[in-house]
């Protein structure tokens, strides 16, 4: 399993996105397991796709979910508290809700690999102090 941020999901669907080729290529190099994302990341990707391309691109993202390429993580109540703490701890970064949800999911699922085009994920640390493995 690989956790997935909004940026790569947008890039997979929007061929005009500057990260499209890079993200599609990186996806092909990953093991054939689903990408796991969170509802805040999904909402961010839907917003960005709607603004840049429209409903057809948003439907393309839904297609990735229906095909099992992208799977949605079910957030547990204690993760919401962790997200709040993370956003406060990284307020100078700043960390948004989508980023905090991925860190919280990584901790819950015991996963360190995150597919993102955002470099600030290299700064974030899990509860145990370890860094994330950022793809690509």
N, C-alpha and C positions, 0 to 999 in steps of 0.2 A: 504494500500500500504506500502511496505517496500523497501527501497533503497538497492541495492546490489552491493557490491564491486567485483572485479575480483577474489579474493581468493576463496570465496564460489562457484562461477560458475565453477572454475577449479575443486574444490573438488567434486561437484555434478557429474561431468562427469568422472573424473579420479579416479577410484576405488583404485588405488595405492597411491593416495595423502594422506599424513599423517592426513589431516583434513576431509577426506571423511566421515567417520562415524559420527563425531561430527556435520558436516554441514547438512548431510541428516537428522539426528535426529532433529536438530534445525528447519529445514525447515518444518518437520511434525508438529511441535508445533506452527507454525505461522498460522494466519488466512489464509483462502484459497483465497488470493488476489494475483495478479501478483507481482513478484519482479520487481522493476524498476531499470534499470541501465543506464549508459551513454555510448556514443560511445568510449570515452577513456578507460573506464573499459572493455568494450567489446573487444576492440583491445588488451588490455593487457592480458585478459583471452585467446584470440585466440593465441597470441604469446606464452604464457606459455604452453598452451595445445599442440601447434604444436611442440614446442621444446621438451616437455617431452614425448608425446605419438604419435602425428602425426595427419593426416587428419581425421581419424575416430573419434578422440576425439573432434576435431574442429567441425565436422559435428554433434556430439552429442550436442554441445552448440547451434548450429543453430536449432537443433530439439527443445530445450527448448524454443527458441524464437518462432518457428512456432507453438508450442503447447500452447503458451500464458503464460507459466510459468514465462518467463522473457520478459519484455517489455522494449523497448528502449525509453528513454526520449529525446524529441526534444529540443535541447539547443537553447535558445534565444540569440540574439547578446549581450545583456547586461550581460549575464552570463559569456561570454568569458572575459570581463573586470574584473568581480568578481574573476574568476579563477586566472587571472594574479595577482591581489591584494593578494589573499590568498596565492599563492605560494611565494610571496615576504614576506608577514607577517610571514609565517611559514618556512622560508628558513633554520632556524636552525634545524628543525624537521628531515629531510626536507620533504616538502609536494610535491608529484609529481602531474602531470596533472590529473591522474585518481582520486586521492583523492580530489583535488580541484574541479573537476567536480561533485563529489558526494555532497560536501558541498554546492556548488552553486545550485544543483538540490534540495537539502533539503530545502534551503531557498525559491526557486521558488515555490516548491510544498507544502510548509508549512508542511514538514515532519521531524521528528526527529529520527526515527528508521532506523538504518543502519545495514545491515547484512554484517559483515566483520570478518576476522580472524586477522586483523592488530590492535594491541593494541594502536597505536598512535591516532586512532580515538577518544579515550577517552580524549585526550588532546585538540582536535579541538573544536572551539566554533563557533556558528552561529552568524549572525550579531547582534542578540538581546542579545548575551552573554551566551545563554543557551548551555548546553552540548548536545551531541547526546545520544540516547538510543542505545547501541551497542548490537547486537545479534550475536553469542550466548553468 
